[in-house]
Amino acid sequence: MQPLLPESARLLPEPVRRVAAWCVVALLVTGVVVVGVRLCAEFRTAVVPVLLALLGTALLGPLYRRLVRAKVNRSIAAGVTCAAVVAVVGGAVYIVVAALIDTGDEIIASLKQAAESLSEHFGAAGTSLDDLASNAKELLSKFGGTAASGVISGISVVGEAIAMAVLALLLVFFFLRDSHRAAGTLRALVPQGSGDTVEAMARRAYQAVEGFMRGTTFIALIDAICITVGLVVLGVPGAVGLGALVFVGAYIPYLGAFLSGAVAILVALADRGFVIALWALGVVLAVQVLEGHVLQPMIQSRTVQMHPAVVMLAITAGASVAGVLGMLLAVPLTAAAFGVVAELRVRYASSETPTTPDAPGSPESSAIPESSATPEPPETPEPPEPPGSPSSPDSDPSS
């Protein structure tokens, strides 16, 4: 029996009603997402450290679990893991800054030499470029003076960044140490009936982020090593610093690799000339082809796969919301969202199991109609008894 629908609902066909329902759901989800983004932007000082700590926990989880399996105390294992990440990040920053400081004069000199060579071929245009290269230090000093005038207003920004970094590091320590209690804590915060679903969604999202971070780190390490070796062979100054820049830029898919590779090519053009710049371009393109066609399909095959268009849209949205930090966080958060959607799809599909009316054990099959019931065998008539038997009604015992 079909359910009775209102007259207004029966005026619309079934496909139109389905589309209307999905539109309402899309509007509600969009509203919730917009409100959530606005709240995160308002409380970014507390939200950003939590997100960075989750990414750090996903990246450092294997090292922490290995230490725990080696019978190391959880607090000590978390502390050693955090110390390792501080050493790695600090070392990378030191390498980049030291390389830029050491090769800054060489880069400026090579830019001046390139401008002089251009002036010989292009005349006035080259002369203007020569003047620009000659006054590069003066331009940098003027820019530094302009920036120095706003140091007081920028102290709060620097202090906020340092505070967020320290808070993120502390949260990584606590997230690692208490990771075995995460499932119980999550179940205690949600209603009792939805504990399994929420835990499964959280696990799938965390697995997606963990797979993305580990795969991206491994790919970034290979890219940085290959490009550094290529630049060293070509004799490009600051090859180690440029390789570290490639490693950091790899966490922003597509865009980060393009920017870091462009910087390496420009440095090669300024210092070694056009031919070496073409060789550097060939090295960068070869590494990008290796990453796109070999490393990503092989390493990230077990994680959430996203279309490049989705990745670019996520990066653009993250940049519009939170700048460079939003670009770094956009892709992992999108991977987590894809993991949650995949888990919901699996659970929704498993809940809609088709039921056949004649399945054994169902109420329909247990209720057998009378017409189809097994008929009882007909009663066999008893044979007539002889007249002289004691039980016969014609025999008289008195006779």
N, C-alpha and C positions, 0 to 999 in steps of 0.2 A: 504494500500500500504506500503510495507516494505521499510525502508530507504536504499538508495544505499550505500554500503560499499566499501572501497578501495579493490583492488585485494589482497593486503597482509593480510588484515583483514579477507577476505572471505576464505583464506587458512587455518585459524585456526578455530576449532570448538568453539561453544559458551561457554562451560565450561572452556576451556583453556583461553579464553579472560577474563572471570570473575575472574579466579585465578590470572591472570597477573595484572588486575586492583587492586585487593585486595593486592597483593604484593607491588605494587607501593604505595598504601595508607599506608601500614604498614611501608615501608621504610621512607616515609615522616614523619609519626608520630614519629618513632624512632629517626630520626634526630632532630626533634623539641625537643623531650624530652631530648636527650643528650645535646643539646645546652643549654636548660633551666637549667639542673642540673649543668653544668659547670659554667653558669653565677651565679646561686645561691651559688655555692661553692666559687666563686671569691668574691661575695659581701655578704658573710655570716654574717658579722657584722650588716648589715641592714635587711637581709632576715630572719634570725633566730628570732629576736625580733618580727617581724610581724607574723610569724607562731605561735610562742608561745602566742602572744596576741590574735590571732584568736582562739586558743584552750582555752585560759582562758576566752574569751568572750563567747564561746559556753558553757563552764562549769558554768559560773556565770550568764548567761542570765536569768534563772528563778528567781533567787533572785533579780536581778535588776528590772525585770518586775513586781514582786510582790510589790516592794517598790514604783514603779511608779503608780501602780494601787491604792496604799494607799495614793495618792495625795502628794507624796514627790517630791520635785524638782529634775529634771533629773541630774543635776550636783551633788547635795547632795547624791542622790541615787547611782550614779557611784562612788563617793568618799567613801561612806560607804561600798560598795561592794569590792572595792580595799583594804580598810583597813581590811576587814574581811579576804580576801585571804592572806594578809601579815601576819595577826595574826595566821592563820591556818598553813601556810607554815613555818613561824618562829617557832611556837610551835612544829611542827613535827621535824624540824631540831634539836631543842634544846633537845627534848626527846631522839632522836637517839644518839646524841653526849654525853649527860649526862649518858645515859645507858651504852654506850661503855666505857666511862671513869670510871664509878663506878664499872663495872663488868670486866674491863680489867685484873686486878690482879687475880681475881677469875678464869677467863678463862685460864690464863697462869698457875696458880697453878693446875687447873684441868687437863690441858694438861700434866704437869709434872707427876701428879699422874697416869694418864692413861699410860704414857710412862713407869713408874716404874712397873705397873701391867703387861704391855706387856713384859718388860725385864725379869720378873719372868717366863714367859711362853715360850719366844722365844730366850732367851739367848743373843747372841751378837747383833742380830738385834734389840732387845729391848733395849740393852745398848746404841746403837747408837741413838735410838729415845730418850732415857733418856737424853743423852748429848745434843741433839738438844733442848729438852724442857728446860733443865737447862740454856742453853745459849740463850734463846729466847729474853730476855731483851737486851743482848749484840748485838744480830743480829738486833733488832729493832733500837738500838742506832746507829749502823753502817749505817743502811739504812737511819736513820734520818740525820746523818752527810753527807751522799752522797746527799741526797735531799737538805740539807741546802746549799751545795756548788753551787747548781743551782738556788738559790732563786732569784738572780738578773735577770737571764734570764726568770724566771717564773713570774716576777712582771707584765710584759705586758700581759701575758695570764690571770692572775687574774683580772687585771684592765679591760681587754676586756670582761670577763665574768660578772663582776659587772656592766659595762656600758650596756651590752645587757639586763641584768635583770631589771635594772632601766628603760631602754627604753621600754621593754616589758610591764612593769607595767603602764607606762604612756600611752602606746598605748591601753591597756585594758580600761583605764579610758575614753579615747576619743572614742573608738569603742562602749562602752556601752552608753555613753552620746548621741552620734550622730547616734545610730543604726536606728532611724526612718528615717534618710535621706539616708540610704544606697542604697535603690532602685532607688531613683531619681538620685543620683550621678552615679550609674552604668549605668543607661539609658543615661545619658549625655555623657558618655565616649565611648559608642558603636554607630555604625550606626543606623539610625532611624528605618530601616526595621527589624533589628534583636534585638530590645530592649526586646520584650516579651520572645524570646527564651533564651537570655542571662540571663535575670532575673530569669526565671524558672530554668535554670541550676544552677545558684548561690544559689537559695533557696534550691534546692534539695541537693546540696553539703553541705551547711551549716546545713541542717537538719540531714544529715548523720553524720557529725562531732559532732553535738550537742548530738545526740542520743548515739553515741559511747562514748563520754566523760562522759555523765551522767550515762549511764549503767555501764561503767568501774569503775567509782568512787564508785557507790553503791556496786558493787560486791567486789571491793577492800576493802571497809569498812567492809563488812560482813566477808571476809576472814581474815582480820587483827584481828577483834574481836574474831572470833572463834579460831584462832591459838594462840592469846594471852591468852585466857582463858585456853586453853589446856596446854600451857607451864607453866602457873601459877599453875595449878592443879598438874602438874608433878614436880614442884619445880625447873624449869630450870632458871638459873640466866639471868637477862636482858630480861625478857619476853616482857616487854613493848617496849623496843627498837627493839627487833626482830619483834614484831607485826607492828611497824611503818615501818620497812624495808620491810615487806610483803606488806603493803599498797602501798609503793612507787613502788615496783617491779611489782605490778599488772598492771601497765600502759604499761608494755612490755608483751604482751600476751605470754603464755606458757614459754618462757625463763625466764622472771622475777620471775614467781611463782616457777620455778625449782631452781633458784639460791637462792632466799630468804628461801625456804624450806630447801635446803641443808645446809645453814648457821645455821638455827635453829637446825637441826639434829646433826650437828657437835658440836655445843655448848652443846647440851644435852649429847652427847657421852663423851665429855671431862669432864663435871662436874658431871654427874649423873651415868654414866656407860652405859654398852651395853643394858641392859634391858630397861632403861628409854629412851635410844635413839630409840629403836624399838617402844616404845609407842609414842614418838614424830613423828617417821615416819608414824605410823598409823594415828595420828591426821592430819598430812599434807596431806596424801593420801585421808583421808575422806573429808577434806575441798576441795581438788581438784575435787573429784568426785561430791560433792555437787555443786561446781561451774560449772563444765562441763555439768552435766545432769539436773540440776534444775534451777540454777540462770541465766545462759546465755540464755537458750531457753525461760525463762519466762520474763526476764528483757529486753533483746535485741532482742525480736521477732519483734519489729516494726522498727528496724533500718536496715541498709544495712548488709545483711548476707554474710560473706566471708568464703570460704573453708579454713580449717586449713593449707593446702599446700600453698595457696595464702598468708596467714598471715606470714608463716615462710619465704617464698621468699621475702616478703616485708621487714621483719625485717633484713634478711641477706643483702639485697640491701641497706637498710638504714645504717646498720653498716659499710658496705664497703665504703659508701660515707661520712658519718659524725660521725661515731663512736657511742657512747652511745646516743648522741642527735639524730642521725639519726634513731636509734632504737625506740626512744620515738615518733618521728614524722612520722615514716613510715606507721604505721597502720591507724592513722586518715587521712592522705593524701590519702591512698589507699581507705578508706571508702568514701572520697569525690569524688574520681575518679569514683568509682562504682555508686555513686549517679548521677553524670553527665551522665554516660553511660546509666543508667536506664531512665533518663529523655529524652535523645535523642532517645532511643528506643521507648518510648511511643509516642513521637511526630512524629517520622518517620512512625510508624505503623498507627497513626491516619491520617496522610497525604495521605496514600495509600488506600483510600476508594474505593471499587470496584464499577464501574459504569456499569449499564445494558443499552443496546441501546434502549430498549422499556420502559424505566422509564418515568413516567408521568412528563411532564414539560420539557423534553429534546428536543433539536432541531430536533432529529430524529423522535420523536413521534409527533411533531407539524407539520412536513411536511408530509401530507397524500397523497399518490399517487392517481392519477386520477381514476385508476381502482378500488381502494378500497373506493372511495368517495361515499357518499350516493347518489343514483340516484334520480333525480328530478321526481316527479310524472308526468305521461303523461297527456297532455292537453285533457280535455274532449271536444269533438266536440259539437258546439252549435246546437240546433235543428233547422231545416229549418222553416223559417217563412211562414205563410199562404200567398196565392197570393194576397189577398185583403188588406194586411196591408200597412200602409203608408210608411214604410221603404223598401218595396219590390221593386226591380228594374223593375218588370213587370207591375206595376200599374202606370197609367198615370194620374196625377192630373188634366189635362185639360179636360179629359173625365168625 
